[in-house]
Amino acid sequence: MEQRKKLRRNEMREVMKNLDIKNMEDINELFKEMVGSVLENGLDAELEEELGYSKYDYKNRATDNYRNGHSKKTMKISFGDVEIAIPRDRNGEFEPVLVKKQQTTLSGDIEEKIISMYAKGMTMNDIEAHIQEIYGLEISDSTISRITDKILPLAKEWQRRPLESIYSVVFMDAIHLYD
């Protein structure tokens, strides 16, 4: 177990070096990019579920509706603004759940839940419960499976990121005595 931790930390350090992460601002940017990627992959999976076929799988297409590119949207998150690509369908029937139409902010609570779902390796039931809690919607196991299949590689990459060997921590404690 200890050997595995050391190996993992070395891999994370190597990734951080390759990404040229030097300070907290760089980590913020990396986090914003990760949140954007998670949202885009989730939205793509939602459209795939609605259309009933995966991208480039025209043989299994049972609808006259199909993908129609992406539109850009800037979302405000607790770490700043992040631009994401929202998928569109030809008939204009796609109503995304993850990022609703006209929504421009993503609350910190939802961000934390997105990260926690994948960083903790939650089960399908746990993820379903989180989505139910966040959106008040019941989503099928196949939808959750498609979303996690698209997002899981990004989450694993984030989990394997290297951490610094030393972090500065200041702990202050005080007792106030009154006469």
C-alpha positions, 0 to 999 in steps of 0.5 A: 500500500505504501509503495503504491502511494509513493508511485502515485505521488511520483506520477502526480509530480510528473504530471504537474511538471508537464503541465507547468503548474507553479502556483495556486493560480495555475491550479485554479486554471487547471480546475476550471478546465477540468470543470469545463471538460466534465460539464461538456462531456456530461452534456454530450452524454445527455444529448446522446441519450436523448437522440438514442445513438452515439456520435458517428453511429448512424446505423442505429439512428432511429430518429430524424433528429441529429446533432447540430454542432455546439454553441459557446456559453460562459459559466460563472463558477467559484474559481472564475469564468469558464467557457463551455460548448453546449451541444445542439440538436437539429430540431432544437428539442434538446433540453439539457439538465446538467446546465439548463438553458439560460443558466449562467452560474454553477453554484459551488455546491454543485461543483463540489458534488461533481468533483466528489462523485468522481474523485471518490469513485462512487457507485451508480446508486450514489451518483444517482442519489446525488443527481436526485438531490441536486436536480430533483430528477430521476435519471436512468442507469444507462444515462449515468453510465454514459456520463460516467464513461465519458467523464471517468478518464478526466477524473482519473487524470485529476486524481493522479495529478502530483502534489507538492511535497511540502505545503505551508500550514499556519495553525494559530490557537489562543486563549483569552483570559479576562480578569 
